[in-house]
Amino acid sequence: MIERALLNADGEVLLGLYRFDGSNALFTKSESLPDVTPVGQVEEVPGTGLRIYTGPELLRAGTLTLTLGTHGRTHSDLTALHDTVLRAAIQTAGYQRINGVLPIAHFSKITRVYQGSAQLGGQIDVTFEAAGPYFLGPEKTETVLNGSPTLLYNNGAGRAALRVEITAGASAVVNPSILTSAGLTTWVGTVPAGQTLTLDGAVGVWSVTLGEVDVSLSLTGPQPYLDEGECTVTLTAAGASALLAWQEGGLT
């Protein structure tokens, strides 16, 4: 059996999608994974009869649909189960499957059905709009030192967003920058000694903070990321180091 669960924004399990006890039962009847579609489009070249693809080589976030079967020992048990599923679905920020977690932007539709004359059986159809196209694996980390190009590997199916934590040493750091697959990213300002500047490009997050203060307006350049495969990252921040974190993505 494939383990599936609905997660909240902190990655905690809201609801496991299999339950069988004395009062009720919950199981997954069908699971429609998001379509794999490109961000760009195919266009016809006028006068040639040929077509070409235009746009970036990126995938578009899609729609996930779940059909859940339900059963209760009594109608009250079934109603309570449906309420539990409904509450969890409304709060869902991630869908956990065997190979990773699909970030969820929000649910778009929930349909509930009671079946049978005694209404002891039922079905719930939930439609989730994904925040990104990939199921994300466990977090990986790497420490990068000032001025030293560091070789990293992204073994996922596509681009991996980065969280970069730049920590100043014994002295303040002025205008720290980092070169990644995205290009050169610079934060214009001063990171006081011992404090940490965090650039978080994770799906659904995108933030720049110094301590707990939003300093995103001082960022120039793109949020850092790693392309698929072998990548080189270089930190320019005298006296500082950076902790990089990312999650590799898959399509199933």
MOLIN-V222282 format. One record per run of one state. SS is the DSSP state (A for helix, B for strand, O for the rest). FROM is the first residue (numbers start at 1). LEN is the number of residues. If there is no record, write none. Layout:
SS/FROM/LEN ; SS/FROM/LEN
This chain:
O/1/4 ; B/5/3 ; O/8/5 ; B/13/4 ; O/17/2 ; B/19/2 ; O/21/3 ; B/24/9 ; O/33/4 ; B/37/2 ; O/39/2 ; B/41/5 ; O/46/4 ; B/50/5 ; O/55/4 ; B/59/2 ; O/61/2 ; B/63/10 ; O/73/2 ; A/75/17 ; O/92/2 ; B/94/4 ; O/98/2 ; B/100/16 ; O/116/5 ; B/121/26 ; O/147/3 ; B/150/5 ; O/155/5 ; B/160/9 ; O/169/4 ; B/173/2 ; O/175/2 ; B/177/4 ; O/181/2 ; B/183/5 ; O/188/2 ; B/190/2 ; O/192/4 ; B/196/5 ; O/201/6 ; B/207/4 ; O/211/2 ; B/213/2 ; O/215/1 ; A/216/3 ; B/219/2 ; O/221/4 ; B/225/2 ; O/227/2 ; B/229/8 ; O/237/3 ; B/240/11 ; O/251/2
